[in-house]
């Protein structure tokens, strides 16, 4: 158990290092008036580009050693083994500093000048995975300050006024950071604020947090930034208060819990946004996963969050998360809301046994198979309904957004078709699939698979003359909430049902929001990038055998030594000879042979989930599809894929099987960022 000395140390670390320059301003009107008396400084406004960057889970590790062992005992800190200069892909090791530097340099060269803001969803410190080098508060905070400096090097204005009194005016675009479960000590566990950690990060991130929200951030580690003033706000949620593995808190039912308080703050702010006509993107570290194979949030928090998504579906553009390392998305189904939740009542579930989640967010293959099985039950459109873009035949009756219908020849058949279509629309929650919401989970920079980053594109029609950042901010609505205090568990058990305020639903006269119908600020697509560090590290060329041992199946309870387990390519005194570091496009959701998403609105996402869930297992081996434009990750996998295709041919059976299951296999390959070979995918996910 950590003593009081630790918390004192963490608080002292708040001012231990000088911080880099601060981001685009959200200044008060009086400051602007005062500056009017100062000599004029001409500054070119940055136009909107309709694109933003999402990066997550850097996990820099200053103890990482090149050509060290990837074993659990060594953790890439010592011994001899396959750890490359840019990381040990598919292992449990953290990121070498060389990878962090190369990633930020690539972002500067390729993305800096054509994005509007950066979403940065936490875990900017290494894992506590080495008994010989236990983490301490100075290391955790120091690594976060290191990442802030890297952001400053790329996005700082560097115009000489870094030392002025305004902490919010020295970045060219807004950057929205987020607390990860490894950004605190011990990992996963944080009490209600204000505490040493919220005060520390209020200082470390003072250039990112609007000055008017600094006190509020100290209360619980949450805030928002209007990245397009009066148009679009990005919320940084502290998901650690929702996190099932945080033993210091107890969900979102009791008003004394920080999770409850954060939900109240979010409800009030989203209502404030609605009244002003501002849309919102929600971001966090831990995604809202709710499955038997994997559950990340307390059920009371999931219930409230999903209710908020439903009630503010006219405001919320989308939700973005990290933590999980695997590239995928999840749906929130509003039919899973309890009746009590819908009426503002919630049962206090009491203190549960909290699992100390594995250091890396590993999952078993059951997680994705359960996800697929859930999606297999999604509403299935009538056979004559096709996705938008597959047929240009027009129809004289309403269909869900994203699909079209082909009229039948006879009136009797047409009436039957209409009835089927009506039931389908009802099951979807209306023509815009308003029964659902979606959360996007981006894979990580840390190479537990391959290093990645993601660029979203969003609709800026009518906003061409707006700019990123602004010189004023409206006052925050007053939010009177009690300070955090320890709950009296015995008293809470007497409260059978705890009451809360249900947010107002959208007005019936208001059209569907940007998450449901294409419009200004709707997400159009994302482009996924990855760095093939097997090739870039240049340590392995023509190794025989499987790239990953079959026995090393996905197991959340085991340390993964990676695809080069047991291999020693070089002595530790060997000078690395890497190829030029770069990220390459993995896929984009629109110009893609399999996903084929016109945009990221709910009708299209639900349709993709349904197609993924249509998987049908067959006897014998499958023909695994390769999407046009996607590159196989290394020479070994390329050769094995070539032999695999040759063996099974392209006959009638293979063609049928490819069409039937291509969405599922493509989804799995991309979830693991092309680090699994076809035989592995077939063995673990072909049933």
N, C-alpha and C positions, 0 to 999 in steps of 0.2 A: 504494500500500500504506500502510495506516495505521500510524503509529508508536506507540511505547510511550506517548507523551504522551496519546494519545486514551484509552487504557484507564485511565490515571491520572485523566484528567478525568472519565470515566464513574464511576469509583469515588468521586471527590470529590463528584459530584452527588448521591450517596446521601443526604447530609444537608443538601442545599442549601436545601430548603424545609420548612416545618413541615407535617406530615401532618394530614389531617382525622381525626375521631374514628373509633374502631374498632368492629368488628362484634360480634354476639352472642357470648357467652363460650363457651370450651371450657376452663374453668379446672380446675386440679388440686384434689383433695379438701382438701389442706392449706390452700389459699387460702380455701376455703369455711369451714373450721374457724376460721381466723384472723378472718374477717369476722363470725363468730358473736359475737365479743366487742365488735363495733362497734355503734353505735346502729342499730336496725332501720330499714330503708327498704322501704316497701311498693311493689312494682312489679307491675303487672298483667301476667300471662302472656299472650302472643299466641297465640290458637288457630290450628290449622291450617285452611287454606282449600282444600287440594287443588289449588292452582294455582301455577305459577312462571313467571318471565319469562326469556326468552332474547333477549339483544341482542348484536350483533357488528359489528365493523368500523365504528367511528365515524369514524375518520380526520379529526379536527379540523384545520383549516388557518387559522392566524392571518394568512396572507398573502392570503387570498381577498378579492377586491374585487367588489362588486356592479356589474353591467353591464360587466364586463370580458370579454375574449375567451376562448372555450373552445378555441382552437387549441393545438396542442402547444407552440408557442413561448411562449404566454402562460400556459397552465395556470390560467386564472381569476385571475391575479395582476396583470394589466395589460392595456392595450389597451381597445378598446370592443367589446362584444358582448352576448350574451343571458344572461349569468350572473345568476340571480335572487337575491333576498335569502335564500331558503332552499336555494339550490343550483342547479346546472346539470344537471338530470336527464338521464340517459342519456349523459352525457359522462364523460371521464376525470378531471374535476376532483374535488378533495376537498371535505369538508364545511365550509361557513361556520360560524363560532361561533354565529350566529343559529339555525342548524338544531339544533346540539347543545343550546342552551339551551331551544328550543321543544320538542324531543323529551323532555328530562328533565322539563320542566314538565308536559307531557301525561301522562307516566308517573306523576308525583306526583299529579295530579288524578284520573286514571282507574284506576290499577292499584295504587298503593302500599298501600292498605288491604286488599287481598284477594289477595295473593300471599305465598308462604311463603319464597321465596329467589330469588336472581337468578343466572343463568348468563351470564357476560360473556366471550365467547370471542375477545378480543384485537384487535389492530390499532387502537390508540388514539393513534397518531401519524400525521402526514401522510406521503404518499409522497415519495420523493426524485425529483420529476418536473420540477424547474426548476433549470437551471444557474445562474441568477442568484441563486437562494436555496438553495444546497446545505444539506442537513440537517447538523446536528451533534448531539453527545451531549446537550448542554444542552436543545436543542429537543425531542428524542425523549423524554427523561425529563420535561421540563417539561409536555409535552402529556399524558403519562400521569398526572402529578400533577394536572393540570387535570381530567381525567376522574374521578379519585378524589374531588376536591372536589365535582364534580357529583353523584356517588353519595352523598356525605356530605350535601349539601343536601337530597336527596330522602329518604334512608333513615337518616340519622343521628338518634340519640335526642336530642341537644342538651340534655342534662340537667345540664350544668355540671361533669361529672367527666371531661372529655376529657383532662385532663392527669395523670390518675392513672397508676399503674405498670402497670396491666393494659391491654395493647393490644387485647384481644379482647372489649370489653364495651360498645361505644358505638354499635352499629348495631341497628336494630329487627329485622332479618332477616339471615341469612347472605348474603354476596356472594362468588361464586367467580370470580375473574379468571383470565385465561389469556394466555400470551405469544404474540403474533402475529409474523409474519415481518417486519413493519415497526416493531416495538417495539424493534428492535436496530439497530446500525449497524456495518458496512453491512447493508442489508436482506438477509434470508435466512440470513446467516452467523453462527453462534455456535459456539464451541468448547465442549468439555466443561467442566463446572464443577468446583470453584468458580471463578468468573471475575467480572469487573467487573459484568457484566449481572445475573447471578444474585444477587450481593450487593446491587446497586442495587435490584432489585425486591423482594428480601426486606425492604428498608426501606420502599419506596414502598407495598407491600401488607401491611405488618406487621399492620394491623388486620384483614386478611382471612385470613392464614395462621395456623393454630393455633400457639401459642407452642412446643409440643412438637415441631413439624415445621419450625421455622425453619432449623435447621442442615441438615436434609435438603433443604429447598428450595434452599439455597445450593449444595448439591452438584450440582443439575441442574434446578431450576426446576419441580419437580412436587410436588404435595401433595393432600390431600383434606380435606373438611369433612363432619362428620356433621350434616347439615341437620335431620334428625329423629334425635336421639340414640338409639343402639341399634336403629335401624330403617332409616335411609336415609343413605348417604354419597354425596357428589358428588366425583368425582376430576377434578382439573385436570392434564391431561397436557401435557408439553412436546413438542408434535409437531414442533418444529424439529429435534429429533434423529432424527426419522423422515423428514424432508423431503428429497425428491430434489434440491432446489435448494440445499441447505446443503453447500457444498464443504468445510467444515471437519470433517465427520464421515463415517463410512463404514458406515452401516447398523447392523444389530442382531445380526450373527453373532459377532463377536469380543467376548470378555468385557472387552476394554479400551475398547470404544466406549460412549459415554454412552447410545446407544440400547439396547444390550444391558442396561446397568445399570438403565435405567428399566423395561424389560420385566421384569427380575427383581424390582424393587421392586413393580411392579404385580401380578405373580404372587403374591408373598408377602402383599401387602395383601388381595387378593381371597380368598385362602385364609383369612386372618384374619377377613374379613367372613363367609365361609361358616360358619366355626366358631361365630361369634357370632349367626348368623341375621340379619345385616344385608344389605340389598340395596344395589346401587351403580348410579349413573349416571356414564358416562364422558363427559368433555367435552374438547375440544381446539380448536385453531385450524384447522390444515390437515386436511381430511378425507381418509380413506383411499381415494383414487381410483386405479383400476387399469384403464386402458384404453389402446388404441393412440393414440387422439386426445388423451388427457390422462392422465398418471401423476404422482401427487404424492408418493407414499411410495417409499422404497427397498424393493425386493422382499423382502429378508430381514425388514424390519420389518413389512410387510404380512402375511407368512406367520405370524410369531409372534403378531401382534395377532389375526389371524383364528383361530388355534389357541386363543388365550386366550378369545376370544368363545365358541368351541365348548365348551371345557372348563368355563367358568364361566357357562354359560347358565342355571344355576339361581340365579345371584347378580345378573347384570347386567340392569338394567331397560331400558336403551337407551343410545345414543351420540349426542352432539350436537356439531355443528361449525359453523364459519363460513368465512371466507376467500374462498369461491367466488362470493359475491354473488348467485348464482342459486338460486331456491327449488326444491329437489328432495330426493330421498333416493337412496341407493345400497344395494345388497344385497351382503353378503359371503356367497359360496357356499362351504360347507365342502368341496365336492368339488374345489375349486381348490387345496386344500392338497396340497403335495408329500408323497410317501410318507416321504421323509427327515424332513420337518418333524414329521410325526405320531409319529416314533420318536426325536425329540430330536437329530436331526443336521441340520446346515445347512452348505451350501457357502459359503465366503467368496467373494464375487463380485469383490472387488478394487475399486480406485478407478475410478470412471467419470467421463466428462465430464459435468459438472453444468451444465444450462442455467440461465442467470440469468433466472428466470421474469419475464415482463412485470410491470411495476409493479402493475397491477391484474390480478386473477385472471380474465382474459378467456379465453373458449373459442371455438372454431369451432362451427358448427352440427353438424359431424361428431360432436362429443362426445355430444350428446343423441340423434342418430340411432343411434350405436353402442350407447348405453344401451338404446334401444328395441329394437334388433336382439337384444341379449342377452336381454332380457325376453321376446322372442317365442319363445325356446326353453324357457321355464319350463314345468313340468308343467301339462298342460291337463286339467282334470277331465272325466269323462264327461259327455255331454250332459244326462243326467238329474240331474246334480249342480248345484245352484244355491246362490248365496251365501245365507248366513243372513239371514233377514228378507224374502226374496223369495217364500217359500212356507212355509206353516205345516204342510205334510204331514209327518207323523212317519215315521221309519224304524226298522226293527228290527235294523239293523246299523250298525257304527261308521263314521262319516265324519270327515274332517278337521275340526278346529275351524274355525268360520266358514262351513261349507257344510252343506247338507242334501241328501238324496237322495229321489227319488220312486220308490217300489216299482213294478216292472213287473208286468204281468198274469200271464204264464206263468212256471212254475218254471224253464224253460230260459233264458228271457230274464233272469230274476232271477239265476241262477247266473252267466251271462255278465256281468251288471252287477256282481256282486260281484268277479269277477276283475279287471275294469277298475278298479274302485274300489281293490282291493288293490294293484294296480300303481301307481296314482296316489298312494296313501298312502306306499308305499315310496319313490317318487321325491321326495316332499315331505320325507322324513326323519321320517316318522311323522305321526300325526294332528294334531300341533301345529307342523308345518313346521320341525322342528329341524335341517333341513339348512342353514338360513339364519340370518343376523343382519342387522340394518339400521342404517344411520347416517343421521341426519337432518341436512341442510345448510340452515341458515337464511340468507336473503338479508340484505343489509347495511343499516345506517343511512346510510352514504355513498351519495349518489344517483347511482351509476353506472346504476341503474334508477330506482326510486322508493325513498325511505326506508321502512324496514320495522322491525317488531318482532314477536315471537311469544310467545304465552302457551300453555303446556301445562297440561292438566288431568290429574291422576292420582288413582288410587283411594285414599281414606283410610279405607275401611271398617275399623272396629275401632281406629282411631287418633284418634278424635274428641277424646279427652282428652289427647293429646300436644300438645306445643308446639314451636315452632321454636326451636332453640338449647337449651343445657343448661349446667349448672354444673360438669360434670366430664367427663373424658375418660379412657378406658382407655389404659394405656401402649402405645406402638407396639411391635410385634414387632421383635426385633433383626435388622438386615439388614447383615451384614458383607460389604461389597463393596470392591474395590480402588479407590483414588483414580484419577481419569482420568490416563492418560499417552498419549503419542504411540505409535502402533503401529509395530512394525517390519514393514513391508510384506513384505520378503523372507522373514521368519520365518513370517508368516501364509500366504504362498503355499505353504509346505511342508505346512501343515495342510490336508489334503484335505477333511476334514469336521470341523466344530467342533460340539462336543456342548453340550447344554443340558438343563435339567430340564423335562420335560413336566408341565404341571399335572394334578392329579387330575381325572377326569371326575366328573360328578354321580353320586351313589349311585342305583342302579336303583330304590330304594324311595322316592326323593324325587320329588314331582310336578313337572311342568314349571314353569319360573320365570315371573316376571311379564312377561317379554317374549314369552311363548309362550301363556300361558293367563290369562284374566281373573282377577285376584285383587287383594288389597291391594298397592298401590304400582305396579300396571300403569298405563301411560300410556293415558289414555282418548281424548284428542283434542288437537289444537292449534288455536288460532284465529290466523290470520295477519292482521296489520294493515299498512296502507300509507298514506303521506301523498301525495296527488296534488298535488305542488308545481307542476305546470303550471298548475293551477287556483288554488292558494293564492298563488303568486307574483304572479298577476294581471297578467302582462306581455303575454300573447298571448290574443287573443279569437277572431278570425275569419280566421286566416292561411290562405291558399290553398295548394294543393299538398300533397305528401306530408309527413307529420310527420317522417319520417326518409328520407333519400335512399336509393334502392335500392342505389347503389354502396357505401354504408357497411354492407356485410354484416358479420356477426360475424367478426372476424379478430383472433386473439390477438396478431398482430404489429403491428397498426396502432393509432394513437391515435384515439379516437373523440371527435369534437367535439360529439356529441349531436344530439338531434332538432331543435334550433333553429340548427343550423350556419349560419354566415354572416349570421344576422339580427341587427339592432341595434335593439331595441325602444325604447330611450331613451338619451339622453345620460347621461354619468356623474354629472352634477349633478342628475339627476331624483330626486325623493324617491319611494322605493318606496311603493306602496299595496296591500300584500298583504291577502288575506282572512284570517280567523281560522285559525290553524294548528291542525290536528287530524289524527289518524290515524283512518282508517275501516276497518271490517272488510272484508277481502278475501274470505275464506272460512273455514269451519272444516271439519275433516275428517269430522265426524259428520253434522251437519245440512247436507248438501250434495247437490245433485241428481246429481252425477257420481261423486265419490269414495265417498260412502255407507259410510264405515267405522264399524262398530259400536264399535271401539276400535283402538288402534295395536299390537295383538299381531301376531306374525309371520304367522299364516294370513291375516289381512286385508290386510297389507301386500304379501305375495306375490301375493294375488289382484288387488290394484290394479295391481301391476307387470305381471302377466300381461295384464290388460285394456289397459294402455297399449301393451304389445308386440303386441297383436292388429291394429295398424294395417294397412290394406290400401290401397295406392295405386291410384287410378283415373284414367282419362283424363278430361280436362276439369277444371273447377274444382270445388273442394269447397264444401260448405255448412258453414261454421264455426259450431259450436254456441256459444250464450251461456248460461252457467249462470244460473239464476234467482237474483236477489239481487246479482249482480256488476255493478258500475258501469263503464261505459266511461270511459277516463281523461280524455278531453277532448272538446270540441265537434267538433273536426276528425275524430277517430276515430269518434265517435258517428255523424256524418253519413255517413262512408264506410261504416261497418258497415251502416247503414240501407239505403243504396243497393245494397250488395253483396247483402243478403238479398232485396231487391226484385227484383234482376236475375235471381237464380237460383231464386226462388220456393220453395215448400214442397211440391213434388210428390212422387211416389212415390220417384223416384231420390234426391232431396235428403233425404228422411226416412230412407231406408235408409243413406245415406252418413253422416248425422249420428249414427245409432245405432252404426255400425260403428267410427267413429274419434273419437268425442267424448272418450274418456278421454285419447287422445294429444294432441289439440289443446288440451284443458283443461290438461293437464300442461305443455305448452309455454307457453301464455299465462301461467300462474302462475309458471313458472320465470323469465320475464322481467317479472314483476310488472305485467302489462297495459300494457307500454310498446311492444309491437309491434302494428301494425295487421294485420287479417286477410290482406291481400294479401301482406305480408311473411312471415307465418307459412306461408301456402300455398306461396309460392315457395321458402322455405328448408327447410321441414319436411314438405311434402306429397308426398314421394317416398320 
